[in-house]
Amino acid sequence: MIVPPWFAGLIVKDYHREGASAPGQSDQAHLTGRVAHIAGFDILESNNVPNTTSTKYRILFGNSDAITFADSIAGIESMRHQKRWADIVRGRHVYGAKVAYPDNLGVLCASP
């Protein structure tokens, strides 16, 4: 589940009210964005949560079976650099993603 910062603050505040520290609140939480693990969901904080208006946010959630992702390096070639005395390597990175099981995804509309 990917939540905006105000929603993550509510989760952490609720943990503190219950007398426990929020799981995932460590140095790694600042690096990965993981706020907590609740009911089988990894709660991730992001500033890029889409909003319909300035007050309604679309909080996305689902499991890893819902989407697919594939990437590959299609071709690599080495060549001389045109302006410097050096060799360079260039290649083509091909990638794609698809929703395989849309029933495993959901959206929660919430406002602060």
C-alpha positions as CSV (number, residue, x, y, z in Angstrom):
1,M,0.0,0.0,0.0
2,I,1.4,3.4,-1.0
3,V,0.2,6.3,1.2
4,P,0.8,10.0,1.3
5,P,2.9,11.5,4.2
6,W,-0.2,12.7,6.1
7,F,-1.7,9.2,6.1
8,A,1.7,7.6,7.2
9,G,1.7,10.2,10.1
10,L,-1.7,8.9,11.2
11,I,-0.4,5.3,11.2
12,V,2.6,6.2,13.3
13,K,0.5,8.4,15.6
14,D,-1.9,5.5,16.2
15,Y,1.0,3.2,17.1
16,H,2.3,5.7,19.6
17,R,-1.2,6.1,21.1
18,E,-1.3,2.3,21.6
19,G,2.1,2.5,23.5
20,A,4.2,0.8,20.9
21,S,6.7,2.1,18.5
22,A,5.8,1.9,14.8
23,P,7.4,-1.0,13.0
24,G,9.9,0.0,10.4
25,Q,10.7,3.4,12.0
26,S,14.4,3.2,11.7
27,D,17.2,4.5,9.5
28,Q,16.0,2.0,6.8
29,A,12.5,3.6,6.9
30,H,14.0,6.9,5.6
31,L,15.8,5.0,2.8
32,T,13.0,2.7,1.7
33,G,9.9,4.6,2.6
34,R,8.5,1.6,4.5
35,V,6.4,2.9,7.4
36,A,4.8,-0.3,8.8
37,H,3.5,-3.8,8.0
38,I,-0.2,-4.1,8.8
39,A,-2.6,-6.9,7.9
40,G,-0.2,-8.3,5.4
41,F,0.5,-5.0,3.7
42,D,3.8,-3.2,3.6
43,I,2.8,0.4,4.1
44,L,5.1,2.6,1.9
45,E,5.2,6.4,2.1
46,S,5.5,8.5,-1.1
47,N,5.0,12.1,-2.0
48,N,3.8,10.9,-5.5
49,V,0.4,9.5,-4.5
50,P,-2.1,10.7,-7.1
51,N,-4.8,13.1,-6.0
52,T,-8.0,13.9,-7.8
53,T,-8.4,17.3,-6.1
54,S,-6.4,19.0,-3.5
55,T,-8.2,17.1,-0.8
56,K,-8.8,13.6,-2.2
57,Y,-5.9,11.2,-2.6
58,R,-5.9,7.8,-4.4
59,I,-4.2,5.3,-2.2
60,L,-3.1,2.3,-4.2
61,F,-2.8,-1.2,-2.8
62,G,-2.5,-4.8,-4.0
63,N,-0.2,-7.8,-4.0
64,S,2.8,-8.8,-6.1
65,D,0.8,-11.3,-8.2
66,A,-1.3,-8.4,-9.7
67,I,1.4,-6.9,-11.9
68,T,4.2,-8.2,-14.1
69,F,7.5,-6.6,-15.1
70,A,10.1,-7.7,-17.5
71,D,13.3,-6.1,-18.8
72,S,16.2,-7.1,-20.9
73,I,19.3,-5.7,-22.6
74,A,18.4,-6.2,-26.3
75,G,21.8,-5.4,-27.9
76,I,25.2,-4.2,-26.8
77,E,28.0,-2.8,-29.0
78,S,31.4,-1.4,-28.2
79,M,32.8,1.5,-30.2
80,R,35.3,4.3,-30.2
81,H,34.2,7.6,-28.7
82,Q,33.9,10.2,-31.4
83,K,35.4,13.2,-29.5
84,R,37.7,11.6,-27.0
85,W,40.4,8.9,-27.0
86,A,38.2,6.3,-25.3
87,D,36.1,3.2,-25.9
88,I,32.4,3.3,-25.1
89,V,29.7,0.7,-24.8
90,R,26.1,1.3,-25.7
91,G,23.1,-0.9,-25.6
92,R,19.3,-1.0,-25.7
93,H,17.3,-1.5,-22.6
94,V,13.8,-2.9,-23.3
95,Y,11.2,-3.1,-20.5
96,G,7.5,-3.5,-20.0
97,A,4.9,-3.9,-17.3
98,K,1.3,-5.2,-17.4
99,V,-1.6,-5.7,-14.9
100,A,-2.1,-9.4,-15.0
101,Y,-4.8,-9.8,-12.3
102,P,-6.7,-6.5,-11.8
103,D,-8.8,-8.2,-9.1
104,N,-5.7,-8.2,-6.9
105,L,-5.4,-4.4,-7.0
106,G,-7.5,-1.7,-5.2
107,V,-7.8,2.0,-4.7
108,L,-8.8,3.8,-1.5
109,C,-9.9,7.4,-1.9
110,A,-9.1,9.4,1.3
111,S,-8.8,13.0,2.4
112,P,-6.9,14.5,5.3
